[in-house]
């Protein structure tokens, strides 16, 4: 039986940023692992190896970041940080249908744009009638609050 999220309010600015902070700690650990594997395969970078890092390590870190979010968003709609703050990414039709690869790509790209514009895309929750961010709107997703065990938000 599909669940409807019509009664769930949109997640506010603070829970979104707090969840992102939790997820960043996990991503730092993943990035360290990727860098360690990179060094094990290609050796320690020497002086003048900026190009090698730019064209090998940086794309590996970007891919690992995308895979982190893609996995969690398509398998339950929540990263560990989002679980801690009781927020969830759902399809804009507010049912239990999982979000797709294309939605994840758009969400990540527009989320990066949001951050690069001095977080304006995140502050958009205060201006948008649905309390959506730029990346929610562009990817046709919603980020909602989940109730506590007692049913309160």
Beta strands, then each sheet from edge to edge (+ up, - down):
strand 1: 87-91
strand 2: 141-145
sheet 1: 1+ 2-
end
